[in-house]
Amino acid sequence: MSWKPPPASAERLRAKLDDEFETVAKPQGLRRTSDARRDQEAESSDAPDQWSRSSEAGNARRGRRAAAGAEDGPDADGQSARKGPSLKMRAVGYLSRREHAREELARKLAAYAEDPGEVEAVLDALEKEGWLSTERFAQSLVHRRASRQGAARIVQELRQHGVDDNQVAELREQLRATEYDRALEVWKKRFSAKPEDRAAYAKQARFLASRGFAHDVIRRILGEGDED
């Protein structure tokens, strides 16, 4: 007659065999189908919250961009804010490079002003502060041109820039006093000898006249020329 274990011992033996079977048959990291199914359901229940948070973050970014665009857009009057340096800063930039006459600087600033009155106000302020001086411009121009040009050409340029007639007349007298010496230096740099015939005389005379030197000064340098 075969031996049978008591019921309690049989139940413990069956549980022990089940544990040993799971330990041998189940590799590390392998999960039951039921466990995997429960995890998937848990993840799917959390997904809407993640999508909601992503959507909220995107809306927040779009809101910040819209706010930034509103700040850069038109002002309260519906007009775009003027970009770039102010009129006065532009004027100071021009004057820092060289002297300007008032009319010359006004023409340059007109392209950046909505109202001509703005330009006049800036010019008045610059004159009071000593930045702008038409008289100083005229003296600077004469200094730059005198070694290469005659009085007639320099005076013409001064008038084009709106220099006062009284100052132009004074500067013309100063230039005329040195006209011969200046013309002679210009001629020496270009020609090595006085003209020998009418063609050479005409060529040299045209050169000096194009520089603005007076005809009486040209005759003194080149001679009276051929009377025939």
Secondary structure, DSSP 4 states (H G I P E B T S, - for coil): ------HHHHHHHHHHHHHHHHHHHS-TT---HHHHHHHHHHHHHHHHHHHHHHHHHHHHHHHHHHHHHHHHS--TTS-PPPPSS-HHHHHHHHHHHS---HHHHHHHHHTT-SSHHHHHHHHHHHHHHTS--HHHHHHHHHHHHTTTS-HHHHHHHHHHTT--HHHHHHHHHHHHHTHHHHHHHHHHHH-SS--SSHHHHHHHHHHHHHTT--HHHHHHHH-S----
